[in-house]
Amino acid sequence: MNRLVSRVCSSVSMPRVALGALVLGAVIVVGSASGAGDRTSASSNVLIMSPTTRNAVVQNYNPYSSTSALGSNGLGIDSLIYEPLLQFNLVKPKVYYWLATKYAWGNGGKQLTFTIRKGVQWSDGTSLTPADVAFTYDLVKKYADINTSGLEISSVKSGADTVTLTFPAPQYQRLQVIANVPILPQAEWSKAGDPALYVDSNPVGTGPFLPNTFTPQEITLKKNPTYWQPGEPKVDEVDVPIYSSDTALQEALSSDQVDWAGDFIPGVQKIYVDKSPNHHFWGAPIYTIDLVPNLDTWPTSILAVRQAISLAIDRNALSTEAESGQDPPLLDAAGLVDPLRAYLAPSAADAALNHNVSEAKSVLEKAGFTMGKNGFFQDPTGKELSLQITDPSAFADWVTAGSILVQNLKAAGINASFQGLSVSGFVGNLSSGNFQLAQWFGTTSPGVNPYSLYNNLFNSTLTAPVGKSASGNYERFRSPVADKALKLFAQAGTQAQAVKALAPLESLIATELPVIPTVQEVTFDEYNDKNFTGWPSAANPYEEGNPSGITNEVVILHLKPKS
């Protein structure tokens, strides 16, 4: 659930990739606590990064831990220490060769062979070997609690300079989730047992930075002197101060105490950007936000009710009023963000998401609902059409969205109410099915093709009966058509095959509304170019700019100090 927790935390992102659509790139070799982020005492070659707000953290750099306060919960530090075989540009689909210099498919997509980069050292001075890579994938194969993307690995074999993974079915469209696995040193982790439970306080990695100092209020990282990319990083040190509130982080940003953050700031233009010519904001749309109806609970189990909800929603108001204009509305029923619209099948292209309150009422009337005396519809038994919308109360924009949605639905004759929950309470209810209508990130791991989005939303193997814990597909959608489309899509070796495979699923989304798309969620990226150049932007979208994810090292390796 890493996009949800990236507002207050974040997890290891293992998204997927479209082979046919990729422009294959070469390796990038580029050129609040007391006192936290004190720029007055810091060198101009120290990058101060505060991806998100949270309370004090614990000293655990484990990239596979769901409770790690450093990487998996939003500070983005693990990705600066532990690296994957490939990195990916999520804004303009592209592969960056990283610990692997090449990959090749075999056996009709059932085998994937990586050529492992030579000359890479672990931070303890030993060499990265194919055996380390094979060991890591064997861990993923063995331990389900770190295999959060459900990789089905049949076997792992290492050679002199290669590692070959074998799968029971073609995996062309899952390159990204396969290649984003953080690689571990076998010598250190072979004694760790279940890797998800290991406390990694003194990490040995291949990344551009090493741990320097730690307190519960601030972590600092120093440059890795033996990093494998020649002359990199140009940044000498990364400091990560811990701010416990949005207000404190925003004040630090505005006063140049922080160079880089990923916080949602209502009115970011006025509050931050206009304060200085060095202040910038960029939001790349790589997530979807959907209303998730519980398909096993009345009244959202009724198609006409879901259709009426969708027609009642004013998506432009959600975009402009709840999201300060940062999140564009989603207007096609397939729910694809802008970078993924190349996968929109012609048969689904005309299925628009309209705002029409009169039509919403008409749909309900045709389904047998009648208007009651209190101004809300009721079913033929006299039961009032009412439902509750739930959101995490910690997210001010989602609370505002909840208020707008309540007004929209009441205007259409649906007696809606809003309930704000703690993040843990919300996630728990979503997983167990204890909700009627919830606002949710459609994808928890953004990718350069729609596999992550659609698999998380519609894969029937991820769901569970109400009262049981689901790992995805929280709406409880069970469709052989969707499962078949997902399977064929994962096996598609070309862009044309991928679009053809998705067409039935996109049509199903438009007609059945198992989820109801609302807006495109952007990555929040506030950055200060006073001390560093090379930031990603709309004019130079070499990577998305949020500092909490695995791709933050791609950004940092592009940065150069001005002095």
C-alpha positions in Angstrom: 0.0 0.0 0.0 2.9 2.3 -0.6 1.2 5.2 -2.2 -1.1 5.6 0.8 1.7 5.4 3.3 4.0 7.6 1.2 2.0 10.6 2.5 3.1 9.6 6.0 5.4 6.8 5.0 6.3 4.7 1.9 7.3 1.1 1.0 9.6 -0.5 -1.4 8.1 0.1 -4.8 8.1 -2.9 -7.2 6.1 -1.8 -10.1 5.8 -3.4 -13.6 6.9 -2.5 -17.1 5.7 -2.7 -20.7 8.5 -4.3 -22.8 7.1 -3.2 -26.2 6.7 0.5 -25.1 10.1 0.9 -23.5 12.9 3.1 -24.9 15.8 1.0 -23.6 18.4 3.3 -22.1 22.0 2.9 -21.1 23.2 3.2 -17.6 23.1 6.6 -16.1 26.5 7.8 -15.2 25.7 11.4 -14.6 27.3 13.9 -14.2 11.4 18.4 13.3 13.7 18.1 15.7 15.9 20.7 17.3 18.6 21.6 14.9 17.3 19.3 12.2 18.2 20.5 8.7 20.1 23.6 10.0 21.3 25.1 6.7 23.3 27.8 8.6 25.8 25.1 9.6 25.6 22.9 6.6 27.8 22.9 3.6 26.2 23.8 0.3 27.2 20.3 -0.9 24.9 18.7 1.7 21.5 17.8 0.4 18.8 18.2 3.0 15.9 15.9 2.1 12.7 15.4 4.1 10.3 13.3 2.0 7.4 13.3 4.5 6.3 14.0 8.0 6.5 11.4 10.7 7.5 11.0 14.3 10.8 9.7 15.6 12.3 6.7 13.7 14.2 3.6 14.6 17.5 2.5 13.3 16.6 -0.1 10.7 17.7 0.2 7.1 16.0 -3.1 6.0 14.5 -2.5 2.5 12.2 -5.5 3.0 10.7 -4.6 6.4 7.1 -3.4 6.4 7.8 -1.6 9.7 11.2 -0.1 8.8 10.9 3.5 9.7 13.7 4.4 7.3 12.9 3.1 3.9 9.6 1.2 3.9 7.8 3.9 5.8 8.7 6.9 3.7 12.2 8.4 4.2 13.6 6.9 1.1 16.9 6.0 2.6 17.0 2.3 1.8 17.1 3.0 -1.9 20.3 5.0 -1.4 22.0 2.0 0.1 20.5 -1.1 -1.6 20.1 -1.0 -5.3 18.1 -3.0 -7.9 19.2 -4.5 -11.2 17.3 -2.0 -13.2 15.8 1.4 -12.6 12.8 2.8 -14.4 11.5 6.2 -15.5 7.8 6.2 -14.5 7.0 9.5 -16.3 8.4 8.7 -19.8 8.8 4.9 -19.9 12.5 4.0 -20.0 14.9 1.4 -18.6 18.1 2.5 -16.8 20.6 -0.3 -16.5 21.8 -0.4 -13.0 23.4 -3.5 -11.2 22.6 -5.4 -14.4 24.1 -4.3 -17.8 21.7 -6.3 -19.9 18.6 -8.5 -19.7 17.2 -11.0 -22.2 14.0 -13.0 -22.3 14.0 -16.7 -23.2 11.6 -19.6 -23.6 8.7 -17.4 -24.7 9.0 -15.1 -21.8 9.3 -17.8 -19.1 13.0 -17.1 -18.6 14.7 -13.8 -17.8 18.5 -13.6 -17.8 20.3 -10.6 -16.3 24.0 -9.9 -17.0 25.4 -8.7 -13.7 27.6 -5.6 -13.8 31.3 -6.2 -13.1 33.4 -4.0 -10.8 30.7 -3.2 -8.3 31.7 -3.4 -4.7 29.7 -3.8 -1.5 30.5 -1.1 1.0 32.6 -3.6 3.1 35.0 -3.9 0.1 33.9 -7.2 -1.2 32.7 -7.7 -4.8 29.0 -8.0 -5.9 28.6 -11.4 -7.6 25.9 -13.2 -9.4 25.7 -15.4 -6.4 24.5 -12.4 -4.3 21.8 -11.7 -6.9 20.7 -15.3 -7.0 20.6 -15.4 -3.2 18.3 -12.4 -3.1 15.8 -13.8 -5.6 15.9 -17.1 -3.7 14.8 -15.2 -0.6 11.9 -13.6 -2.6 11.0 -17.1 -3.8 11.1 -18.6 -0.3 9.5 -15.8 1.9 6.0 -14.7 1.0 6.2 -11.7 3.4 8.8 -10.0 1.2 7.3 -11.2 -2.1 4.6 -8.5 -1.9 4.1 -8.4 -5.7 3.4 -12.1 -5.9 6.4 -13.1 -8.2 6.0 -16.7 -9.1 9.6 -17.9 -9.5 10.1 -21.5 -10.4 13.9 -21.5 -10.2 17.0 -19.3 -9.9 20.4 -20.1 -11.4 23.6 -18.1 -11.4 26.5 -18.4 -13.9 29.8 -16.7 -14.3 28.3 -13.3 -14.9 24.6 -14.0 -15.2 21.5 -14.9 -13.2 18.6 -16.6 -14.8 15.1 -16.6 -13.4 12.5 -19.1 -14.6 8.7 -18.6 -14.3 5.7 -20.9 -14.8 4.2 -18.4 -17.4 5.5 -15.6 -19.6 6.3 -12.4 -17.6 7.1 -9.8 -20.4 5.0 -7.1 -18.8 6.4 -7.7 -15.3 10.0 -6.7 -16.0 9.8 -3.8 -13.6 8.5 -5.7 -10.6 11.1 -8.4 -11.2 14.1 -6.0 -11.7 13.2 -3.6 -8.9 14.1 -6.1 -6.2 16.7 -4.6 -3.8 19.8 -6.8 -4.0 21.4 -8.0 -0.8 24.9 -9.3 0.1 24.7 -13.1 0.8 27.5 -12.9 3.4 25.5 -10.6 5.6 22.0 -11.8 5.0 22.4 -15.5 4.9 22.3 -15.5 8.8 19.2 -13.2 9.0 16.5 -15.8 8.8 13.2 -14.3 7.6 14.4 -11.1 5.8 11.2 -9.2 6.6 12.0 -9.5 10.4 15.7 -8.7 10.3 16.8 -5.5 12.0 19.4 -4.1 9.7 21.2 -1.4 11.7 24.6 -1.6 10.0 23.8 -2.1 6.3 26.3 -3.3 3.6 25.1 -2.0 0.3 26.2 -1.0 -3.2 24.4 2.3 -3.2 25.9 5.8 -3.5 25.6 6.5 0.2 26.4 4.9 3.6 24.9 5.6 7.0 26.8 8.3 8.8 24.9 9.4 12.0 21.6 8.5 13.5 19.2 9.9 16.0 15.4 9.4 16.2 15.1 13.0 14.9 17.7 13.0 12.1 19.6 10.6 9.9 22.7 11.6 7.9 24.3 9.6 5.0 27.8 10.1 3.7 29.1 9.5 0.2 30.2 6.0 -0.7 33.9 6.4 -1.7 33.9 3.2 -3.7 30.6 3.7 -5.5 30.6 2.0 -8.9 29.4 4.9 -11.1 32.6 6.9 -11.9 32.7 10.3 -10.2 29.4 9.9 -8.5 27.7 11.0 -6.4 28.5 14.7 -6.7 26.5 15.2 -3.5 28.8 14.7 -0.5 26.1 14.1 2.2 22.4 13.6 2.5 20.7 14.8 5.7 17.2 13.6 6.5 15.6 15.7 9.4 12.4 14.3 10.9 9.5 16.7 11.0 6.4 15.6 12.9 4.0 18.0 11.3 3.2 19.5 7.9 3.5 22.9 9.3 7.0 22.4 10.6 8.1 20.9 7.3 6.5 23.6 5.2 8.2 26.3 7.3 11.6 24.6 6.9 11.0 24.4 3.1 10.0 28.1 2.9 13.0 29.2 4.9 15.5 27.2 2.8 16.3 24.7 5.6 15.2 21.8 3.4 16.2 21.3 -0.3 13.8 18.5 -1.2 10.4 17.3 0.1 7.4 15.3 -1.0 4.6 16.8 1.1 1.1 17.7 -0.1 0.9 21.5 0.3 -2.5 23.1 -0.4 -1.9 26.2 -2.4 1.7 25.2 -3.0 2.2 28.0 -5.6 1.5 30.7 -3.1 2.8 29.1 0.0 6.1 27.8 -1.4 6.9 28.5 -5.0 6.1 32.3 -5.0 8.4 32.8 -1.9 11.6 32.5 -3.9 12.8 32.1 -7.5 14.7 29.0 -6.2 11.5 27.3 -5.1 9.8 24.9 -7.4 7.0 22.3 -7.5 6.5 19.5 -10.0 3.7 17.0 -9.9 3.9 14.1 -12.3 0.6 12.1 -12.6 1.5 8.4 -12.0 -1.2 7.2 -9.6 -5.0 6.9 -9.9 -7.4 7.7 -7.1 -10.6 5.7 -7.2 -13.7 5.4 -5.1 -13.7 1.7 -4.0 -17.2 0.4 -3.5 -17.6 -2.8 -1.4 -19.2 -5.2 -3.9 -20.2 -7.6 -1.2 -22.2 -5.0 0.8 -25.5 -3.2 0.1 -26.0 -0.7 -1.5 -22.7 -0.5 -3.4 -23.2 -4.1 -4.6 -25.9 -2.8 -6.9 -24.6 -1.7 -10.3 -27.2 1.1 -10.7 -26.0 2.6 -7.4 -22.4 2.6 -8.6 -23.5 4.2 -11.9 -25.4 6.9 -10.0 -22.4 7.6 -7.7 -20.1 8.0 -10.7 -22.6 10.4 -12.5 -23.0 12.4 -9.3 -19.3 13.1 -8.8 -17.9 16.5 -9.8 -14.4 15.5 -10.6 -13.4 19.0 -11.5 -14.3 20.2 -8.0 -12.3 17.3 -6.5 -9.3 18.4 -8.5 -9.6 22.2 -7.9 -11.0 22.3 -4.4 -9.7 19.2 -2.6 -6.4 18.9 -4.5 -5.6 22.6 -5.1 -5.5 21.9 -8.8 -2.5 19.6 -8.5 -4.3 16.4 -9.3 -6.0 16.5 -12.7 -9.5 14.8 -13.0 -9.8 11.4 -14.5 -12.2 11.6 -17.4 -12.1 8.2 -19.1 -13.8 5.1 -17.5 -10.6 2.9 -17.9 -9.0 5.1 -15.2 -5.6 5.5 -16.8 -3.3 8.3 -15.9 -1.8 10.3 -18.7 1.5 8.4 -19.0 -0.4 5.2 -19.5 -3.0 6.3 -22.0 -1.2 4.5 -24.8 -2.8 1.4 -23.4 -6.3 2.6 -23.8 -8.1 0.3 -26.3 -10.1 2.0 -29.0 -13.2 0.1 -27.8 -12.9 1.8 -24.4 -11.8 5.2 -25.5 -15.2 6.7 -25.8 -16.4 5.6 -22.3 -16.3 9.0 -20.6 -16.9 9.8 -16.9 -19.6 12.5 -16.9 -21.0 14.7 -14.2 -24.8 14.6 -14.6 -27.0 14.7 -11.4 -30.2 14.4 -13.4 -29.0 11.2 -15.1 -27.8 9.8 -11.8 -31.4 10.2 -10.4 -32.8 8.6 -13.6 -30.5 5.6 -13.3 -31.8 5.0 -9.8 -35.4 5.4 -10.8 -35.0 2.9 -13.6 -33.5 0.4 -11.1 -36.7 0.7 -8.9 -35.6 3.3 -6.3 -38.2 6.0 -5.4 -37.7 9.3 -3.8 -38.6 9.3 -0.1 -40.2 12.2 1.8 -36.8 13.2 3.3 -35.4 13.8 -0.2 -33.4 10.6 -0.5 -34.1 7.5 -2.6 -35.3 4.3 -1.1 -35.5 0.8 -2.4 -38.9 -1.0 -3.0 -38.9 -2.2 0.6 -38.7 1.4 1.9 -35.0 1.1 2.9 -33.2 4.4 2.5 -30.3 4.6 0.1 -27.6 5.7 2.4 -23.9 5.0 2.6 -20.7 6.1 4.4 -17.5 7.3 2.7 -14.3 6.6 4.7 -10.9 8.2 4.4 -7.8 8.7 6.5 -8.5 11.8 8.6 -4.7 12.6 8.5 -4.9 13.7 4.8 -6.5 17.1 4.7 -7.1 16.9 0.9 -9.0 13.6 1.2 -11.1 15.0 4.1 -12.0 17.9 1.8 -12.7 15.4 -1.0 -15.0 13.5 1.4 -17.0 16.6 2.1 -17.4 17.3 -1.6 -18.4 13.7 -2.3 -21.1 13.9 0.4 -22.5 17.0 -1.1 -22.4 15.5 -4.6 -24.2 12.3 -3.6 -26.8 14.0 -1.5 -27.6 16.2 -4.5 -28.3 13.0 -6.4 -30.6 11.7 -3.7 -28.1 9.4 -1.9 -27.9 10.0 1.9 -24.1 10.0 2.2 -21.9 10.7 5.2 -18.2 10.9 5.9 -16.0 9.1 8.4 -12.4 10.0 9.0 -10.2 7.2 10.4 -6.6 6.8 11.5 -4.4 5.4 8.7 -4.1 2.1 10.4 -7.8 1.9 11.0 -8.6 2.8 7.4 -6.1 0.2 6.0 -7.4 -2.4 8.3 -11.1 -1.8 7.4 -10.2 -1.7 3.7 -8.4 -5.1 4.0 -11.2 -6.7 6.0 -14.1 -5.3 3.9 -15.5 -3.3 6.8 -16.5 -0.3 4.6 -19.1 0.8 2.1 -17.3 3.3 -0.1 -13.6 4.3 0.4 -11.2 6.6 -1.4 -8.1 4.7 -2.4 -5.0 4.9 -4.6 -5.8 2.5 -7.5 -2.2 1.4 -7.7 0.2 0.9 -4.8 3.2 0.6 -7.0 3.2 2.9 -10.0 4.5 1.4 -13.2 5.3 2.2 -16.8 2.4 0.0 -17.9 -1.1 -0.6 -16.3 -0.3 -4.0 -15.0 0.3 -2.8 -11.4 -2.8 -0.7 -11.4 -5.2 -3.3 -12.8 -3.6 -6.3 -11.0 -3.9 -4.6 -7.7 -7.5 -3.6 -8.4 -9.0 -6.6 -10.1 -6.9 -9.8 -9.5 -9.3 -12.2 -7.8 -6.5 -14.0 -6.1 -5.8 -10.9 -4.0 -9.3 -10.5 -2.6 -11.0 -12.3 0.3 -14.5 -12.6 1.7 -15.7 -9.8 4.0 -14.1 -10.3 7.4 -11.0 -11.9 5.9 -7.8 -10.0 5.1 -7.3 -9.1 1.4 -4.0 -8.0 0.0 -5.6 -6.1 -2.9 -8.8 -6.0 -4.9 -10.4 -4.5 -1.8 -13.7 -4.0 -3.6 -14.1 -7.8 -3.7 -14.4 -8.0 -7.5 -14.4 -11.5 -9.0 -14.4 -11.8 -12.7 -13.0 -14.6 -14.9 -12.8 -12.0 -17.8 -10.6 -9.8 -15.7 -8.3 -12.6 -14.5 -7.9 -13.8 -18.1 -7.1 -10.3 -19.4 -4.5 -9.8 -16.6 -2.9 -13.1 -17.5 -2.8 -12.4 -21.2 -1.5 -8.9 -20.5 1.4 -10.2 -18.4 2.3 -12.5 -21.2 2.1 -9.9 -24.0 5.4 -9.4 -25.8 4.5 -6.3 -27.8 2.6 -3.1 -27.2 -0.1 -4.2 -29.7 -0.6 -7.5 -27.9 -0.8 -5.7 -24.5 -3.5 -3.2 -25.7 -5.5 -6.1 -27.2 -5.3 -8.1 -24.0 -6.5 -5.2 -21.9 -9.5 -4.3 -24.1 -12.0 -6.7 -22.4 -10.9 -5.5 -18.9 -11.2 -1.8 -19.8 -14.7 -2.4 -21.2 -15.6 -4.3 -18.0 -14.4 -1.4 -15.9 -16.6 1.0 -18.0 -19.7 -1.1 -17.8 -19.5 -2.7 -14.3 -17.7 0.1 -12.4 -16.0 -2.2 -9.9 -14.1 0.9 -8.9 -15.0 4.5 -9.7 -12.1 6.7 -11.0 -11.9 10.2 -9.7 -8.6 12.1 -10.2 -5.0 11.4 -11.2 -2.7 11.6 -8.2 0.6 13.3 -8.8 3.9 12.7 -7.0 4.5 15.7 -4.7 7.9 17.2 -5.4 9.0 20.5 -3.8 12.7 21.3 -4.5 15.0 24.3 -4.0 17.7 24.8 -6.7 19.7 27.3 -4.7 22.5 24.8 -4.0 22.0 22.1 -6.6 21.1 21.9 -10.3 19.8 18.9 -12.3 16.4 18.5 -10.8 13.7 16.6 -12.9 10.9 18.8 -14.1 8.1 18.9 -16.7 10.8 20.2 -19.2 13.2 17.5 -18.2 11.2 14.5 -17.0 14.0 12.0 -16.7 12.4 10.7 -13.5 9.5 11.4 -11.2 10.6 13.7 -8.5 9.2 12.5 -5.2 12.1 11.8 -2.7 10.5 8.9 -0.8 10.7 6.2 -3.5 13.3 3.9 -4.9 14.1 6.2 -7.8 15.3 9.0 -5.6 18.9 7.8 -6.2 18.4 8.4 -9.9 17.5 12.0 -9.1 20.4 12.5 -6.6 22.9 11.1 -9.1 21.8 13.9 -11.6 22.4 16.6 -9.0 25.4 18.8 -9.1 26.3 21.5 -6.5 26.4 25.0 -7.7 29.4 26.0 -5.7 
